[in-house]
Amino acid sequence: MSEGSEKTKKSKTLVGWREWCALPELGIPAIKAKIDTGARTSSLHAFDIKTSHTEQHNRVHFSIHPIQGNNKIIIQCHAPIVDERYITSSSGHKELRCVILTQLVLGNITREIELTLSDRDPLRFRMLLGREALSKGVIINPGRSLYLGRVTKHELRILYAPN
């Protein structure tokens, strides 16, 4: 291996097929995401999605259950709508979804990503990280999980404790 390629490899963040991340602008300190290189755009579980349109702003208000298997924790969110797109799911179903921009924190990486909003309640993961969000500075090892660390149930209780 050449010296240049070794340096490039060292500057990248290694992630597994699922990782804990945060969406601080949405008030989400921890959410487990499935890494999905088959999806171009990332997706976030949302329900009670309501849009508002004015001459100056298009906004979306929505709720999130950020923790798998826990429907008691509800985070209320709002964000500007940057686009609306038809997204085809892995089952072939087409759905028109709101697209928002928000900050992602994944290990030592902080970047703005696009997220589509969809009711993912019947699915195992509340969030999918697509290849656009991971295109720079990330190496994915599909044989490993939670390279960047685990978040315990106790830590989740503290992170999501009411103020």
Summary of the structure (lengths in Angstrom):
residues: 163
radius of gyration: 16.5
end to end distance: 51.9
largest distance: 56.0
contacts: 452
relative contact order: 0.28
helix: 11%
strand: 48%
